[in-house]
Structures are given as structure tokens and as C-alpha cells.
């Protein structure tokens, strides 16, 4: 396999391949704890342009899905469950569409599900603030903000993560959850990956035939509800669960317990 940074957690008999979201990498917290706690082996690769994975590992979601399929096949896993988080959604969908023989199921979490992401405004701002040169300065500013004014900075970031007013969205997030979110933000970088992400294209999702669970927050301000609704309408037999979680990063919410229950029921039904 081409040079791909990845992390492996857990040692169960069944395997999860998790594609992380934007501005993250293999070492980022991507909600994998649930799967490890339920006796799954979890493999999290850094997607192209993030961490130590070069863009040459796959400039398109389809290319990287194909490369990861080769990796999975070489390890002789029987079947795997693919999880797509946020900006990792297009790669997860490509994997499901192109390599159904390797797949047991698909789980989409706060995931991009159609080509309407990002909008024109975010597309322009991304080229300004998250290109490979300016992203260093952008994230240095954000990291400094979280170091010196963590609660103020978290409220600021919630402005783009939630459809709720920032004060309201922040109010219901507990201190422990806030601390975890802040830690994730302090580790984020865009590298060459985010500008690559915004040019990804979604596959023909109607051809996806594996059991699919779609999880999304009703209050997601980053990836709007048209994405899970589109997937639910076009993937035959899929299950859609909409949560009351405060924002896009529903792993850090009291409502995550309901989401965990939905995933447990779904995974148990595959046995």
C-alpha cells in the first residue's frame, strides 16, 4: 500500500474502517471508543492530505476508497463495516458502491451525502483560510484562542457547527464534553486535505445495497439535513436516525447515548 498513516484500536473479531472528517487525521478522536467498547477492531486511516498521508494516496474519494479496499483485502478480513464521519462521507460511500463484496454494513455519522457541500461561501473561504499556506496561520490563531479563551472560542466555533444560537448550543454541553471538544479543536489542521475534500464527488448512492445506518443531528450547522435525507431516500432499505444533539459533533452530547443505542441495535441486527 502507498504511504498511508493509520491508527488501529481494539482487537475484536470484527473490523470497522473509519473515515474521519475534515481537519482531522488518524490520531484524532473520531468517536471510535464506542466500537472498541463493543469489541471491534477499528482502523482509522488519515485521508489524503491529512497527517502523514500524501495527496498522491488518492486525490479523489474513489481513488482512496480503491486503495483502502486493496489494504483490507491484503489483510484477509472476511467483511468490514465502514463508517463515514462528516467530510469522510464521500469516501465511505465510494467504498460501499465500489466494493460491496468487502462490506458488511455502512454507518454515516454527520456525513456529507451529496454534491451540494460545501456551499459557495464556504468554498471561497476555504481557499482563503485553509489552503496549504494560510491554514498554518488560521489554525495557529484558533489553537491560541482555545488556549487562552477556551469557552469563548468554543462558543465562536459553535456558530458554524450548530443551527442553534451559540449561547444556547453551548449551555447544554457539559464541562467534560466541552473539554473533549476543545482538545479536538486544538489538534486540528487542514494540511492539503481540506481543499481536496471540497472537490470530492459523491457516487451513485442508489447502487449501494448493504445495510446502511444514517445518523445526523437535527441541529447540524455544518452539514445540513438535506444530506441524511438524500441518503435515506436513495439508499434502499437504509435507516435514518435524527438526533436532538446540539451540533455537528454529536459525540460530545448527552444525546450521544441515544445514538450509541441505535448503532448497537443496528450492529447486533447484522449477526
Residue, then its C-alpha position, 0 to 999 in steps of 0.5 A: x500500500x502507498x504511504x498511508x498513516x493509520x491508527x488501529x484500536x481494539x482487537x475484536x473479531x470484527x473490523x470497522x474502517x473509519x473515515x474521519x472528517x475534515x481537519x482531522x487525521x488518524x490520531x484524532x478522536x473520531x468517536x471510535x471508543x464506542x466500537x472498541x467498547x463493543x469489541x471491534x477492531x477499528x482502523x482509522x486511516x488519515x485521508x489524503x492530505x491529512x497527517x502523514x498521508x500524501x495527496x498522491x494516496x488518492x486525490x479523489x474519494x474513489x481513488x482512496x476508497x480503491x486503495x483502502x479496499x486493496x489494504x483490507x483485502x491484503x489483510x484477509x478480513x472476511x467483511x468490514x463495516x465502514x463508517x463515514x464521519x462528516x467530510x469522510x462521507x464521500x469516501x465511505x460511500x465510494x467504498x460501499x458502491x465500489x466494493x460491496x463484496x468487502x462490506x458488511x454494513x455502512x454507518x454515516x455519522x454527520x456525513x456529507x451525502x451529496x454534491x451540494x457541500x460545501x456551499x459557495x461561501x464556504x468554498x471561497x473561504x476555504x481557499x482563503x483560510x485553509x489552503x496549504x499556506x494560510x491554514x498554518x496561520x488560521x489554525x495557529x490563531x484558533x489553537x491560541x484562542x482555545x488556549x487562552x479563551x477556551x469557552x469563548x472560542x468554543x462558543x465562536x466555533x459553535x456558530x458554524x457547527x450548530x443551527x442553534x444560537x451559540x449561547x444556547x448550543x453551548x449551555x447544554x454541553x457539559x464541562x467534560x464534553x466541552x473539554x473533549x471538544x476543545x482538545x479536538x479543536x486544538x489538534x486540528x489542521x487542514x494540511x492539503x486535505x481540506x481543499x481536496x475534500x471540497x472537490x470530492x464527488x459523491x457516487x451513485x448512492x442508489x447502487x449501494x445495497x448493504x445495510x446502511x445506518x444514517x445518523x445526523x443531528x437535527x441541529x447540524x450547522x455544518x452539514x445540513x439535513x438535506x444530506x441524511x435525507x438524500x441518503x435515506x431516500x436513495x439508499x434502499x432499505x437504509x435507516x435514518x436516525x435524527x438526533x436532538x444533539x446540539x451540533x455537528x459533533x454529536x459525540x460530545x452530547x448527552x444525546x450521544x447515548x441515544x445514538x450509541x443505542x441505535x448503532x448497537x441495535x443496528x450492529x447486533x441486527x447484522x449477526 
